[in-house]
């Protein structure tokens, strides 16, 4: 039996290439699924950089800020509106992240960007979370889109 080494090398390269493509498809599909299907590559980037931010967001923030069926049932303003207001004042990711994290750590009337929300919900309680966790959450808010309530005007 004669082995053609040239064909063997090509076959190994081809198998290696297929393995890389398969891995990329799995990562992108998984990220897209975790990202709510918004986009494959963008979802992969979010999935790769999530570092626990979604879990922090869901357990620390979304308890009060999640969208309810009516404005009367809300206990805090929805993130759709928070993000909109903060991005208008802090258009860069770094400034946005700092402002959201700083307000969450030490809420003050002088820092309020949403006077209507302040009037309805009052000042949010101080969040005694680690600064890095607050920054992860703020980055998560910057990077993700939030549901606009059907009742939102």
Buried (B, 14 or more C-beta within 10 A) or exposed (E): EEEEEEEEEEEEEEEEEEEEEEEEEEBBBEBBEBBEEEBBEBBBBBBEEBEEBBEBBEEBBBEEBBBEEEEEEBEBBBBBBBBEBBBEEBEEEEEBBBBBBBBBBEBEEEEBBBEEBBEEBEEBEEBEBEEEBBBBBBBBBBBBEBEEBEEEE
